[in-house]
Amino acid sequence: MNSRKVTFTNANGAGLSASLEMPLGGKPIAYAIFAHCFTCSKNLSAVVNISRALNLRKIAVLRFDFTGLGDSEGDFSDTNFSSNIQDLQSAYDFLSTDYEAPKIIIGHSLGGAAVLAAAGSMESVRAVVTVGAPADPPHVKNLFKESIEEIKQTGEATVSIGGRPFKVKEQFLHDLEQNDLADMLSGLNKALLILHSPQDQIVGVENARKIYEGARHPKSFVTLDGADHLLSNKADSLYVGDIISSWATRYLDLPGEASLNTDRQVVVRTGDDGFTTEVKAGRHSFLADEPSSVGGKDLGPTPYDLLIASLGACTSMTLRMYADRKGWPLEEVRVHLDHGKVHEQDCENCENENAKIDQIEREIELFGDLNDEQRQKLLEIADKCPVHRTLHGEIRVITKLAGLGVM
């Protein structure tokens, strides 16, 4: 992702730390705000993964730390649900002034309750999303219910949430009680998407039902079956990002296709987030990465996966085209490929036992009522696909730095 570190001030003048994740190539089709869960931060892996999935759909995401959390200034013990709503308004004002007014607002857990409360006053926001959100803010007291009596008696207490100590003051409890989401939901008048896991052990799925019943249409509910509250499984958070980006586009006035900032067929970007790499080919976007065993995040195919995938795709397309032209009953083609380094047995320096060459193994499955002669002919045609010929031909790669001459 193209992550820009930005800071904006809240209503009390404290600096709130944020990351603005910009999509690859061209202007974003929309901006979104992400509000993290109670005592979490903008850098929670689920938040990053959801932002990454939205970026692939050309949606920019501002993820920020609430006051006193993460890298933001302020004292967490002086914050409450109302101050979270104010922080969201500050994020909205920042985007509206410095970039573009956001059209999507997303909240996780208590952040979800906060976006429900804040979205009504955000004129540009058209799509509201909650993930594992409580139907009423006081629900968060369950996280430190053993300390509630101490808070009431002494005015404050240090509680442990997620293994980290936080000071909670009595004013926090009072503020939770004074915020009624039911009234806010009935007047929301914006498209609402509710995402919740039936296995959520922190905020039960019955909260999703209450939010759904209290909101007006258009509203949608998607179950996150098998996911935990924090979406700690990477696949769950990426799925959430895909769902949000697909759903939200229905409620956005989308401009024409954003132009790609290159005159080439493909543009690729690797930022400061490890090996995770964005790839944009024409109007198609996806990720490339390395497996976790070598320090990657395994969020996409490796470069060699992509290389042999291109051979496999070209092979199956070529066989499809040839069989269709001949009128043969080819129903399906499956191409299985592996890439590796093997010892070269027939080369100029074969006396060097360490010499290796690249080898691609390709196995083709043909489905359909084909005779032996047709199958053999298709096997022969496989070697004539354009990518196969390119790999066997002389390839010249011309590399230069942008704005400089050829190197």
Secondary structure, DSSP 8 states (H G I E B T S, - for coil): -EEEEEEEE-TTS-EEEEEEEE-SSS--SEEEEEE--TT--TT-HHHHHHHHHHHHTTEEEEEE--TTSTT--S-GGG--HHHHHHHHHHHHHHHHHHS---SEEEEETHHHHHHHHHGGG-TT--EEEEES--SSGGGGGGGGGGGHHHHHHHSEEEEEETTEEEEEEHHHHHHHHT--HHHHHHT--SEEEEEE-TT-SSS-THHHHHHHHHS-SSEEEEE-TT--TT--SHHHHHHHHHHHHHHHGGGS---S----S-SSSEEEEE-SSTT-EEEEETTEEEEE---GGGT----S--HHHHHHHHHHHHHHHHHHHHHHHHT--EEEEEEEEEEEEEE-SSSTTTT-TT-EEEEEEEEEEEEES--HHHHHHHHHHHTTSHHHHHHHS------B-TTS-B-
